[in-house]
Amino acid sequence: MDPLTLTVWAIRLAFLAALYLFLALVARTLLRDIRAASRDPAGALGRLVVVGSANLPAVGSVFLLDAITTLGRDLGSGVVLDDAFASARHAMLTFRGRGWYVEDLGSTNGTLVNGDRVTRATPMGFGDELQIGATRLRLERGIA
């Protein structure tokens, strides 16, 4: 074989080896991410703990939060409230960047954060209380 043919084959094999190395690194990274997700199945960004309620949910109930969680009487809500003063789609909690925000969705009786009425997207910190009707919920960090 002439030297040019050997050089071309060497380049092809080096390229193929680099490609397989790249694919192995991608597979290793994906497996590491899957293992990390399986250690924390909830993956909750936060949680709401019921601290006061006239009906259901019972005091002490815990709701894990997604990035967008709706609250209300509607059975399709992330947090279902059996409260006569709650609307079907009463409020929405959203995780934006590094913080939680609550928005009233045009409810009749309003939404309160630490006793103050919500009129726009209002930031919430961990430990703040959200009140919808007679139901009071405290925002806490997700389960680690």
N, CA, C and O of each residue as an XYZ file, in Angstrom:
576
protein
N       0.838     -1.181      0.000
C       0.000      0.000      0.000
C       0.885      1.248      0.000
O       1.967      1.280      0.587
N       0.398      2.224     -0.654
C       1.164      3.465     -0.698
C       0.908      4.303      0.560
O      -0.095      4.073      1.235
N       1.751      5.239      0.891
C       1.628      6.035      2.121
C       0.363      6.888      2.159
O      -0.190      7.108      3.236
N      -0.103      7.369      1.020
C      -1.316      8.195      0.997
C      -2.527      7.391      1.444
O      -3.342      7.888      2.221
N      -2.659      6.166      0.968
C      -3.778      5.306      1.350
C      -3.728      4.991      2.839
O      -4.761      4.993      3.509
N      -2.542      4.723      3.358
C      -2.399      4.458      4.794
C      -2.775      5.683      5.630
O      -3.403      5.549      6.680
N      -2.400      6.848      5.176
C      -2.734      8.089      5.893
C      -4.242      8.320      5.923
O      -4.802      8.678      6.960
N      -4.896      8.115      4.780
C      -6.358      8.290      4.707
C      -7.046      7.309      5.652
O      -7.970      7.688      6.371
N      -6.602      6.048      5.658
C      -7.197      5.057      6.572
C      -6.944      5.417      8.034
O      -7.820      5.219      8.876
N      -5.774      5.934      8.343
C      -5.466      6.343      9.720
C      -6.381      7.495     10.156
O      -6.866      7.513     11.287
N      -6.611      8.448      9.256
C      -7.506      9.578      9.563
C      -8.930      9.074      9.771
O      -9.610      9.504     10.703
N      -9.382      8.168      8.913
C     -10.734      7.590      9.054
C     -10.892      6.888     10.393
O     -11.897      7.077     11.077
N      -9.918      6.087     10.769
C      -9.992      5.356     12.042
C      -9.940      6.305     13.236
O     -10.630      6.085     14.231
N      -9.132      7.353     13.146
C      -9.062      8.344     14.229
C     -10.398      9.071     14.375
O     -10.867      9.301     15.490
N     -11.006      9.428     13.247
C     -12.316     10.077     13.276
C     -13.368      9.150     13.884
O     -14.187      9.581     14.696
N     -13.344      7.888     13.491
C     -14.290      6.910     14.027
C     -14.098      6.731     15.533
O     -15.075      6.638     16.275
N     -12.858      6.684     15.981
C     -12.575      6.561     17.416
C     -13.070      7.796     18.168
O     -13.636      7.667     19.253
N     -12.866      8.984     17.612
C     -13.345     10.214     18.250
C     -14.867     10.239     18.330
O     -15.434     10.690     19.325
N     -15.523      9.756     17.286
C     -16.982      9.695     17.278
C     -17.499      8.754     18.358
O     -18.433      9.105     19.080
N     -16.913      7.571     18.485
C     -17.316      6.621     19.525
C     -17.031      7.169     20.932
O     -17.811      6.935     21.855
N     -15.944      7.878     21.093
C     -15.630      8.488     22.380
C     -16.680      9.539     22.741
O     -17.133      9.606     23.884
N     -17.058     10.348     21.771
C     -18.093     11.355     21.994
C     -19.412     10.708     22.397
O     -20.050     11.150     23.353
N     -19.826      9.675     21.686
C     -21.073      8.978     22.011
C     -21.017      8.335     23.396
O     -22.019      8.328     24.112
N     -19.865      7.798     23.780
C     -19.714      7.207     25.113
C     -19.853      8.282     26.190
O     -20.470      8.034     27.226
N     -19.294      9.466     25.966
C     -19.419     10.558     26.941
C     -20.872     11.039     27.058
O     -21.338     11.341     28.157
N     -21.577     11.109     25.943
C     -22.987     11.502     25.972
C     -23.806     10.471     26.744
O     -24.641     10.839     27.570
N     -23.579      9.193     26.485
C     -24.305      8.135     27.190
C     -24.007      8.173     28.680
O     -24.913      7.983     29.491
N     -22.754      8.413     29.058
C     -22.390      8.496     30.478
C     -23.100      9.656     31.173
O     -23.573      9.516     32.301
N     -23.172     10.798     30.497
C     -23.856     11.959     31.063
C     -25.346     11.693     31.233
O     -25.925     12.052     32.258
N     -25.968     11.073     30.245
C     -27.395     10.747     30.340
C     -27.668      9.770     31.474
O     -28.633      9.945     32.218
N     -26.851      8.764     31.617
C     -27.030      7.803     32.714
C     -26.874      8.464     34.071
O     -27.614      8.151     35.003
N     -25.922      9.372     34.190
C     -25.723     10.082     35.457
C     -26.956     10.930     35.789
O     -27.375     10.979     36.945
N     -27.537     11.591     34.793
C     -28.739     12.390     35.016
C     -29.929     11.518     35.389
O     -30.716     11.887     36.260
N     -30.068     10.371     34.742
C     -31.169      9.463     35.061
C     -31.030      8.934     36.480
O     -32.020      8.834     37.204
N     -29.820      8.595     36.882
C     -29.601      8.113     38.254
C     -29.906      9.200     39.277
O     -30.487      8.919     40.325
N     -29.519     10.434     38.984
C     -29.798     11.541     39.906
C     -31.296     11.778     40.022
O     -31.794     12.065     41.111
N     -32.021     11.663     38.912
C     -33.474     11.844     38.953
C     -34.156     10.721     39.714
O     -35.172     10.949     40.369
N     -33.620      9.525     39.640
C     -34.243      8.410     40.356
C     -34.005      8.497     41.858
O     -34.791      7.956     42.635
N     -32.930      9.172     42.287
C     -32.702      9.363     43.719
C     -33.694     10.354     44.299
O     -34.031     10.246     45.478
N     -34.179     11.323     43.515
C     -35.147     12.317     43.956
C     -36.385     12.204     43.073
O     -36.569     13.018     42.167
N     -37.248     11.194     43.324
C     -38.376     10.974     42.439
C     -39.385     12.108     42.445
O     -40.038     12.356     41.432
N     -39.522     12.793     43.557
C     -40.508     13.865     43.619
C     -40.075     15.034     42.746
O     -40.871     15.572     41.977
N     -38.825     15.419     42.867
C     -38.330     16.528     42.069
C     -39.106     17.804     42.317
O     -39.164     18.673     41.447
N     -39.703     17.931     43.489
C     -40.560     19.061     43.784
C     -39.739     20.326     43.988
O     -38.712     20.314     44.667
N     -40.203     21.407     43.397
C     -39.565     22.701     43.573
C     -39.973     23.330     44.899
O     -39.266     24.180     45.439
N     -41.095     22.911     45.404
C     -41.620     23.425     46.659
C     -42.823     22.596     47.059
O     -43.206     21.652     46.367
N     -43.416     22.965     48.195
C     -44.614     22.263     48.642
C     -45.479     23.209     49.442
O     -44.992     24.169     50.039
N     -46.767     22.927     49.446
C     -47.724     23.671     50.246
C     -48.188     22.771     51.376
O     -48.555     21.617     51.156
N     -48.167     23.311     52.595
C     -48.636     22.577     53.768
C     -49.866     23.296     54.279
O     -49.841     24.509     54.487
N     -50.952     22.548     54.483
C     -52.199     23.133     54.976
C     -52.039     23.415     56.463
O     -51.779     22.506     57.251
N     -52.199     24.697     56.846
C     -52.077     25.080     58.255
C     -53.422     25.461     58.859
O     -53.540     25.605     60.076
N     -54.426     25.622     58.022
C     -55.772     25.917     58.508
C     -56.788     25.615     57.437
O     -56.617     25.991     56.277
N     -57.876     24.916     57.837
C     -58.884     24.544     56.850
C     -60.194     24.237     57.552
O     -60.206     23.616     58.615
N     -61.315     24.678     56.948
C     -62.629     24.372     57.498
C     -63.094     22.995     57.018
O     -63.768     22.284     57.763
N     -62.753     22.612     55.811
C     -63.158     21.326     55.235
C     -61.922     20.542     54.810
O     -60.993     20.330     55.589
N     -61.942     20.119     53.546
C     -60.794     19.427     52.977
C     -59.994     20.404     52.144
O     -60.594     21.305     51.558
N     -58.735     20.290     52.056
C     -57.839     19.281     52.611
C     -57.651     19.474     54.117
O     -57.801     20.575     54.646
N     -57.324     18.391     54.774
C     -57.154     18.417     56.218
C     -55.875     19.157     56.599
O     -54.917     19.216     55.827
N     -55.882     19.715     57.798
C     -54.690     20.394     58.316
C     -53.533     19.393     58.363
O     -53.697     18.266     58.832
N     -52.379     19.808     57.879
C     -51.206     18.940     57.836
C     -51.006     18.277     56.483
O     -49.958     17.675     56.248
N     -51.984     18.371     55.586
C     -51.828     17.799     54.246
C     -50.713     18.522     53.507
O     -50.510     19.721     53.695
N     -49.996     17.794     52.672
C     -48.861     18.351     51.925
C     -49.105     18.155     50.436
O     -49.491     17.073     49.996
N     -48.875     19.221     49.662
C     -49.015     19.172     48.207
C     -47.673     19.542     47.591
O     -47.163     20.636     47.831
N     -47.095     18.638     46.798
C     -45.862     18.932     46.078
C     -46.194     19.801     44.874
O     -47.194     19.569     44.194
N     -45.364     20.794     44.610
C     -45.650     21.771     43.568
C     -44.837     21.523     42.313
O     -43.660     21.169     42.371
N     -45.489     21.716     41.182
C     -44.817     21.732     39.896
C     -44.445     23.181     39.589
O     -44.737     24.073     40.386
N     -43.816     23.423     38.466
C     -43.438     24.787     38.091
C     -44.667     25.675     37.927
O     -44.607     26.877     38.190
N     -45.783     25.088     37.493
C     -47.054     25.806     37.407
C     -48.093     24.942     38.102
O     -48.343     23.810     37.690
N     -48.705     25.480     39.166
C     -49.693     24.734     39.935
C     -50.917     25.606     40.132
O     -50.813     26.738     40.604
N     -52.083     25.074     39.767
C     -53.322     25.813     39.970
C     -53.985     25.357     41.266
O     -53.828     24.213     41.692
N     -54.727     26.273     41.882
C     -55.456     25.992     43.109
C     -56.913     26.374     42.905
O     -57.209     27.409     42.307
N     -57.826     25.540     43.400
C     -59.241     25.848     43.286
C     -60.101     24.626     43.538
O     -59.603     23.557     43.894
N     -61.418     24.804     43.346
C     -62.359     23.705     43.573
C     -62.402     22.712     42.417
O     -62.835     21.575     42.603
N     -61.963     23.116     41.234
C     -61.984     22.248     40.054
C     -61.130     21.008     40.306
O     -60.007     21.118     40.799
N     -61.655     19.829     39.969
C     -60.914     18.582     40.184
C     -59.667     18.480     39.319
O     -58.807     17.639     39.582
N     -59.550     19.313     38.298
C     -58.358     19.334     37.457
C     -57.256     20.216     38.022
O     -56.177     20.298     37.435
N     -57.498     20.867     39.131
C     -56.484     21.727     39.751
C     -55.392     20.885     40.389
O     -55.627     19.746     40.794
N     -54.200     21.455     40.474
C     -53.099     20.771     41.140
C     -53.350     20.622     42.624
O     -52.975     19.614     43.223
N     -53.986     21.628     43.227
C     -54.377     21.591     44.641
C     -55.875     21.840     44.680
O     -56.336     22.952     44.423
N     -56.638     20.789     45.006
C     -58.097     20.876     45.043
C     -58.528     21.296     46.442
O     -58.153     20.670     47.434
N     -59.331     22.378     46.512
C     -59.801     22.918     47.784
C     -61.305     22.740     47.888
O     -62.046     23.179     47.009
N     -61.757     22.103     48.953
C     -63.191     21.957     49.218
C     -63.600     23.100     50.135
O     -63.817     22.917     51.333
N     -63.699     24.284     49.541
C     -63.997     25.499     50.292
C     -65.059     26.274     49.529
O     -64.905     26.537     48.336
N     -66.144     26.642     50.220
C     -67.247     27.346     49.569
C     -66.813     28.704     49.020
O     -67.442     29.218     48.096
N     -65.761     29.288     49.565
C     -65.300     30.606     49.131
C     -64.196     30.541     48.078
O     -63.662     31.575     47.676
N     -63.858     29.355     47.636
C     -62.854     29.190     46.585
C     -63.554     29.059     45.237
O     -64.597     28.415     45.132
N     -62.978     29.670     44.216
C     -63.499     29.546     42.855
C     -62.995     28.237     42.247
O     -62.092     27.595     42.784
N     -63.595     27.853     41.118
C     -63.164     26.623     40.444
C     -61.688     26.734     40.060
O     -60.910     25.818     40.326
N     -61.306     27.825     39.449
C     -59.882     28.119     39.149
C     -59.571     29.405     39.897
O     -59.757     30.498     39.363
N     -59.106     29.278     41.111
C     -58.971     30.413     42.010
C     -57.642     31.148     41.859
O     -57.623     32.362     41.661
N     -56.530     30.415     41.952
C     -55.211     31.046     41.920
C     -54.215     30.120     41.233
O     -54.482     28.941     41.003
N     -53.056     30.697     40.915
C     -52.016     29.912     40.264
C     -50.664     30.278     40.881
O     -50.335     31.454     41.043
N     -49.896     29.250     41.219
C     -48.523     29.425     41.705
C     -47.578     29.072     40.570
O     -47.725     28.026     39.938
N     -46.607     29.943     40.307
C     -45.630     29.669     39.258
C     -44.223     29.870     39.814
O     -43.978     30.763     40.625
N     -43.310     29.021     39.359
C     -41.905     29.130     39.731
C     -41.190     29.793     38.581
O     -41.101     29.230     37.490
N     -40.673     30.998     38.820
C     -39.996     31.776     37.769
C     -38.580     32.082     38.217
O     -38.364     32.781     39.207
N     -37.642     31.563     37.495
C     -36.245     31.812     37.843
C     -35.879     31.108     39.122
O     -35.624     29.903     39.122
N     -35.849     31.844     40.211
C     -35.499     31.266     41.511
C     -36.559     31.529     42.563
O     -36.310     31.296     43.746
N     -37.736     32.008     42.174
C     -38.743     32.359     43.165
C     -40.141     31.961     42.747
O     -40.416     31.680     41.580
N     -41.016     31.948     43.740
C     -42.422     31.611     43.544
C     -43.251     32.883     43.424
O     -42.994     33.876     44.104
N     -44.245     32.835     42.552
C     -45.180     33.932     42.380
C     -46.591     33.373     42.418
O     -46.851     32.286     41.901
N     -47.505     34.123     43.034
C     -48.910     33.715     43.071
C     -49.726     34.767     42.318
O     -49.476     35.967     42.422
N     -50.702     34.282     41.564
C     -51.601     35.155     40.816
C     -53.030     34.733     41.101
O     -53.345     33.543     41.113
N     -53.893     35.712     41.330
C     -55.319     35.443     41.457
C     -55.886     35.344     40.046
O     -55.583     36.177     39.193
N     -56.704     34.332     39.801
C     -57.234     34.099     38.451
C     -58.628     34.686     38.285
O     -59.481     34.081     37.635
N     -58.869     35.852     38.863
C     -60.173     36.509     38.739
C     -61.212     35.924     39.658
O     -62.395     35.903     39.317
N     -60.800     35.448     40.815
C     -61.731     34.841     41.756
C     -62.655     35.898     42.356
O     -62.336     37.087     42.364
N     -63.794     35.449     42.854
C     -64.771     36.357     43.453
C     -64.304     36.870     44.805
O     -64.456     38.054     45.103
N     -63.739     35.998     45.622
C     -63.393     36.354     46.996
C     -61.934     36.734     47.194
O     -61.560     37.134     48.296
N     -61.106     36.627     46.180
C     -59.724     37.063     46.273
C     -58.789     36.053     46.909
O     -59.208     35.033     47.456
N     -57.516     36.372     46.816
C     -56.439     35.547     47.357
C     -55.575     36.437     48.239
O     -55.300     37.583     47.883
N     -55.145     35.920     49.384
C     -54.317     36.687     50.314
C     -52.964     36.026     50.493
O     -52.875     34.800     50.561
N     -51.903     36.831     50.570
C     -50.564     36.361     50.923
C     -50.149     37.123     52.165
O     -49.998     38.344     52.134
N     -49.967     36.402     53.257
C     -49.629     37.007     54.548
C     -50.614     38.113     54.924
O     -50.228     39.128     55.505
N     -51.885     37.909     54.590
C     -52.932     38.854     54.949
C     -53.159     39.974     53.953
O     -54.107     40.742     54.114
N     -52.325     40.096     52.930
C     -52.470     41.150     51.926
C     -53.110     40.579     50.667
O     -52.744     39.500     50.201
N     -54.074     41.323     50.123
C     -54.786     40.874     48.925
C     -53.861     40.898     47.707
O     -53.090     41.840     47.523
N     -53.944     39.868     46.887
C     -53.138     39.750     45.673
C     -53.885     40.427     44.531
O     -55.023     40.069     44.226
N     -53.231     41.422     43.893
C     -53.857     42.117     42.761
C     -53.103     41.878     41.462
O     -53.625     42.144     40.379
N     -51.882     41.379     41.567
C     -51.045     41.091     40.398
C     -50.149     39.918     40.780
O     -50.279     39.370     41.875
N     -49.248     39.530     39.893
C     -48.309     38.447     40.222
C     -47.468     38.904     41.402
O     -46.692     39.854     41.295
N     -47.627     38.224     42.525
C     -46.980     38.619     43.777
C     -45.945     37.588     44.177
O     -46.246     36.395     44.216
N     -44.714     38.029     44.478
C     -43.694     37.062     44.891
C     -44.004     36.476     46.264
O     -44.545     37.151     47.140
N     -43.650     35.204     46.431
C     -43.814     34.517     47.709
C     -42.479     33.918     48.108
O     -41.729     33.428     47.263
N     -42.188     33.958     49.390
C     -40.989     33.334     49.913
C     -41.372     32.111     50.734
O     -42.530     31.950     51.118
N     -40.397     31.252     51.001
C     -40.668     30.083     51.823
C     -41.060     30.550     53.223
O     -40.387     31.389     53.823
N     -42.149     29.999     53.728
C     -42.678     30.402     55.025
C     -43.872     31.329     54.906
O     -44.593     31.521     55.885
N     -44.104     31.913     53.730
C     -45.263     32.783     53.535
C     -46.541     31.958     53.520
O     -46.543     30.794     53.121
N     -47.649     32.594     53.973
C     -48.944     31.913     53.994
C     -49.847     32.438     52.897
O     -49.965     33.644     52.682
N     -50.470     31.519     52.220
C     -51.420     31.796     51.154
C     -52.802     31.451     51.689
O     -53.006     30.356     52.213
N     -53.757     32.376     51.563
C     -55.108     32.109     52.057
C     -56.115     32.227     50.932
O     -56.184     33.234     50.228
N     -56.892     31.170     50.786
C     -57.988     31.118     49.824
C     -59.213     30.706     50.609
O     -59.301     29.569     51.072
N     -60.166     31.624     50.764
C     -61.335     31.348     51.598
C     -60.888     31.111     53.033
O     -60.168     31.926     53.611
N     -61.321     29.986     53.608
C     -60.929     29.640     54.972
C     -59.703     28.732     55.007
O     -59.277     28.308     56.081
N     -59.137     28.434     53.846
C     -57.986     27.532     53.767
C     -56.691     28.341     53.753
O     -56.509     29.231     52.923
N     -55.796     28.017     54.687
C     -54.484     28.664     54.759
C     -53.409     27.629     54.464
O     -53.400     26.541     55.040
N     -52.495     27.988     53.549
C     -51.424     27.086     53.139
C     -50.090     27.805     53.281
O     -49.982     28.986     52.950
N     -49.071     27.098     53.772
C     -47.731     27.667     53.928
C     -46.816     27.101     52.849
O     -46.775     25.891     52.628
N     -46.083     27.987     52.181
C     -45.118     27.574     51.149
C     -43.832     27.150     51.831
O     -43.267     27.899     52.628
N     -43.365     25.936     51.513
C     -42.127     25.402     52.085
C     -41.253     24.867     50.959
O     -41.705     24.664     49.832
N     -39.991     24.645     51.297
C     -39.053     24.068     50.333
C     -39.483     22.652     49.996
O     -40.113     21.970     50.805
N     -39.130     22.212     48.771
C     -39.430     20.840     48.348
C     -38.651     19.839     49.171
O     -37.661     20.183     49.816
N     -39.097     18.610     49.145
C     -38.426     17.541     49.893
C     -37.141     17.196     49.169
O     -37.155     16.906     47.973
N     -36.026     17.227     49.891
C     -34.725     16.937     49.265
C     -34.411     15.468     49.358
O     -33.360     15.031     48.888
